Amino acid sequence: MTVTETDITEGLIRGLLREQYPDLADRPLTLGALGWDNQVWRLGDDLAVRLPWATESADALLRKEHAWLPGLAPHLPLPVPVPQHLGEPSERFPRPWLITTWVPGEPADRAPVTVTRGAEAAVALAAFLTALHRPAPEGAPTGRDRGGPLADHAEGLARGLASATELGLIPDPDAVRAVWEDAVAAPEWAGPPLWLHADLHPANVLTTNGTFSGVVDFGDLCAGDPAYDLAAAWILLPDGAAEVFHEACSPTPDAATLRRARGCAVLRALAGLHIGHAGDHGRPGGKSTWGPPARASLRRLTGG
């Protein structure tokens, strides 16, 4: 059975709840978001239901969150969607699904951090990553394509940069290439693999009243190089706040890690440019709100 967007309805979810978690079946239910991997439905005031619909990999990602995130969540200073129940495949719906806590707020691609609260947001982000970036235990998941050597992304970077240049999305591709080449030339991470969120783009970080109020979607949770998460400083924070973020991190990132983080930010920004461009032209998978933060990130990285 192939699950599509239209297959997932309020009636389907209520049926699943009645079968497996009947005490929750009569709560109010509203669609919250359509992500790359999952649909998110709000269940009452304090819970959410996440159901995979767009990618085959989503099943394993939900099971990974259910296995690992409850142990990490209590130590994190920002709210995250803590798994409460794992729904198992059935005749009604042939894939696993997850009930988590609901995290209030607006995605940062729609409601970015305000300049007046930039320093406060930088400190909050630093505190979150300081708490998360602890050595991961043996058996911790590895990233799908994140957390390892930056050079592994060289071909993808070249394609993305060439495409963005051809589309006229980058005013100075040489400056972007220079940031990337410096990042790849930096020494690789020599410390133990650390826990990473590994997907800190603006749609996965929530804001309230101009500052961060939550982090969602831990499907890419993995162990590896913290530079992949530290890249968020250039993507999520307003101008001038990255320096505050670096100073607030503990330990303070060394020069090599910051160089790699800038390269990771280039990768994230290029992806955002293409997704934003697709959204501007009404193409499937496009999100027009991703373009502005991607452009701002490249401007900060290149000094343009």
C-alpha positions in Angstrom: 0.0 0.0 0.0 1.3 3.5 -0.9 0.3 6.2 1.5 -0.4 9.6 0.0 -1.3 13.0 1.4 -5.0 12.5 0.7 -5.0 9.1 2.4 -4.4 10.6 5.8 -7.6 12.1 7.2 -9.1 13.0 10.5 -11.2 9.8 10.2 -8.2 7.6 9.6 -6.3 9.0 12.6 -9.3 8.6 14.9 -9.7 5.1 13.7 -6.0 4.4 14.6 -6.4 6.0 18.0 -9.5 3.9 18.8 -7.7 0.7 17.8 -4.5 1.4 19.7 -4.9 4.3 22.1 -8.7 4.6 22.7 -8.3 7.0 25.7 -7.0 9.6 23.3 -9.5 9.0 20.4 -12.0 11.7 21.3 -9.6 14.6 21.7 -9.8 17.5 19.2 -7.7 16.8 16.1 -6.4 19.4 13.6 -3.8 19.3 10.8 -0.6 21.1 12.1 2.0 20.8 9.3 3.0 18.8 6.2 6.7 18.0 6.5 9.1 16.2 4.1 8.6 12.9 5.8 5.6 13.2 8.0 2.2 14.9 8.5 1.7 16.4 12.0 -1.7 16.7 13.5 -2.4 18.4 16.8 -4.2 16.2 19.3 -5.9 18.1 22.0 -3.8 20.9 23.7 -0.7 19.0 24.6 -0.1 16.1 22.1 0.6 15.6 18.4 0.3 12.7 16.0 3.0 12.2 13.3 2.3 9.9 10.4 4.8 9.2 7.6 3.4 9.9 4.1 6.1 11.2 1.7 9.2 9.1 2.0 10.0 5.4 2.6 12.7 6.4 5.1 10.2 8.1 7.5 9.3 4.8 9.2 12.8 4.2 10.5 13.2 7.9 11.5 10.1 7.8 13.7 11.2 4.6 15.4 14.6 6.2 16.0 13.0 9.2 17.7 10.9 6.9 19.8 14.0 5.0 20.9 16.4 7.8 21.6 14.7 11.2 22.1 13.0 10.4 25.5 16.4 10.0 27.1 17.7 13.2 25.7 14.7 15.5 26.1 14.9 16.1 29.8 18.3 17.6 29.5 17.4 20.1 26.8 16.5 23.7 27.7 14.1 24.2 24.9 10.8 22.2 24.4 11.0 19.3 22.0 8.3 16.8 20.8 8.9 14.0 23.3 7.6 10.6 22.0 4.8 9.2 24.2 3.4 6.3 22.2 4.5 4.4 19.1 1.6 3.3 16.9 2.3 0.0 15.1 1.4 -0.8 11.4 -2.1 -2.3 10.9 -4.6 -3.0 8.2 -5.9 0.5 8.6 -2.5 2.1 8.1 0.5 0.0 7.1 3.3 2.1 8.7 4.4 3.1 12.2 3.2 6.4 13.6 4.0 8.4 16.7 2.3 10.3 19.4 4.5 13.1 20.9 4.1 16.1 23.0 3.0 19.3 21.2 5.5 22.1 21.0 3.8 25.5 20.6 5.3 28.3 18.4 5.7 29.4 14.8 8.3 27.9 12.4 11.3 30.3 12.0 11.0 30.4 8.3 7.6 32.1 8.8 8.4 34.0 12.0 12.1 34.6 12.2 14.0 35.8 15.2 13.7 39.6 15.5 16.8 41.8 15.5 15.8 43.2 18.9 15.9 39.7 20.4 18.8 38.4 18.4 21.3 38.2 21.3 18.7 36.5 23.5 18.0 34.0 20.8 21.7 33.4 20.3 22.2 32.5 23.9 19.1 30.2 23.9 20.4 28.4 20.8 23.9 28.0 22.4 22.4 26.6 25.6 20.3 24.1 23.6 23.3 22.9 21.6 25.6 22.9 24.6 23.2 20.5 26.3 22.6 18.4 23.2 26.3 18.1 22.1 27.3 15.4 24.5 29.3 12.2 23.6 26.9 9.7 22.1 26.9 6.1 23.4 28.0 3.1 21.4 25.1 2.1 19.1 23.9 5.7 18.6 22.5 6.2 15.1 24.7 7.5 12.3 23.5 10.3 10.0 21.9 9.6 6.7 24.4 12.1 5.1 25.4 14.3 8.0 27.9 14.3 10.8 30.8 12.9 8.8 33.6 14.5 6.7 32.5 17.6 4.9 34.4 16.5 1.8 31.8 13.8 1.3 29.5 16.5 0.1 31.9 18.0 -2.5 30.0 16.7 -5.6 26.6 17.7 -4.2 28.0 21.2 -3.4 29.3 21.6 -6.9 26.0 20.6 -8.5 24.0 22.8 -6.1 26.2 25.8 -6.6 26.3 25.5 -10.4 22.5 25.1 -10.5 21.9 28.1 -8.2 24.3 30.2 -10.3 22.5 29.3 -13.5 19.2 30.2 -12.0 20.6 33.6 -10.9 20.1 32.9 -7.2 23.7 33.7 -6.2 25.3 37.1 -7.0 28.8 36.0 -6.2 29.4 32.3 -6.6 33.2 32.6 -6.2 32.7 34.0 -2.7 30.5 31.1 -1.8 33.0 28.6 -3.3 35.8 30.2 -1.3 33.9 29.7 2.0 33.3 26.0 1.0 36.9 25.4 0.0 38.2 26.8 3.3 35.8 24.6 5.2 36.8 21.4 3.4 40.5 22.3 4.0 39.9 22.6 7.8 41.0 19.8 10.0 38.3 17.1 10.5 36.6 16.6 13.9 38.9 14.7 16.1 36.7 14.4 19.2 34.2 11.7 20.1 31.0 11.6 18.1 28.5 14.0 19.7 24.7 13.9 19.6 23.4 16.1 16.8 20.0 17.3 15.8 21.5 17.4 12.2 18.5 19.2 10.6 18.4 22.7 12.1 16.8 24.6 9.2 14.3 27.4 9.9 11.2 25.2 9.6 12.4 22.9 12.4 13.0 25.6 14.9 10.0 27.5 16.5 9.7 31.0 17.7 7.4 32.9 20.0 7.5 36.7 20.3 10.7 37.0 18.3 12.9 34.4 20.0 13.3 30.6 20.0 10.7 28.6 21.9 11.2 25.0 20.6 13.0 22.6 18.3 11.1 19.9 16.4 11.7 17.0 14.0 14.6 14.9 15.4 14.3 12.4 12.5 18.0 13.0 11.6 19.2 12.7 15.1 22.7 11.1 14.9 26.2 11.2 16.3 29.0 13.0 14.6 30.8 16.4 14.1 29.1 19.3 15.9 29.9 21.6 13.0 26.7 20.4 11.3 24.6 21.9 14.1 26.7 25.0 14.7 26.0 26.0 11.1 22.6 27.1 12.4 24.1 30.4 13.7 24.3 31.8 10.2 20.9 30.4 9.1 18.6 31.1 12.1 20.0 34.2 13.7 19.9 37.8 12.6 22.9 39.8 11.5 25.5 40.2 14.3 24.2 37.5 16.5 26.5 34.6 15.4 29.3 36.0 17.4 27.1 36.1 20.5 26.2 32.5 19.9 29.8 31.4 19.5 30.8 33.1 22.8 27.8 31.5 24.6 28.6 27.9 23.5 30.4 25.7 26.0 33.0 24.8 25.1 33.7 27.6 22.7 34.1 26.1 19.2 37.7 26.1 18.0 38.7 27.7 14.7 38.6 24.5 12.7 35.1 23.6 13.8 33.9 27.1 12.9 35.4 26.8 9.5 33.6 23.5 8.9 30.4 24.9 10.3 30.5 27.7 7.7 30.8 25.0 5.0 27.8 23.2 6.5 25.9 26.5 6.5 26.7 26.9 2.8 25.3 23.4 2.1 22.1 24.2 4.0 21.7 27.6 2.4 22.1 26.2 -1.1 19.4 23.6 -0.4 17.2 26.4 1.0 17.7 28.5 -2.2 16.6 25.7 -4.4 13.6 24.8 -2.3 12.6 28.5 -2.1 13.0 28.9 -5.8 10.7 25.9 -6.4 8.2 27.3 -4.1 8.2 30.7 -5.8 7.3 29.0 -9.0 4.7 26.7 -7.6 6.6 23.5 -8.1 6.1 20.3 -6.0 8.2 20.2 -2.9 8.9 23.9 -3.0 8.6 26.2 0.0 8.8 29.9 -0.8 9.5 30.8 2.8 12.9 29.0 2.7 14.4 31.4 0.2 14.8 34.5 2.3 16.7 32.9 5.2 19.0 31.0 2.7 19.9 34.3 0.9 20.5 36.0 4.2 22.7 33.2 5.4 24.9 33.3 2.3 25.2 37.1 2.6 26.4 36.7 6.2 28.9 34.0 5.2 30.4 35.8 2.3 30.2 39.4 3.7 28.1 40.4 0.7 
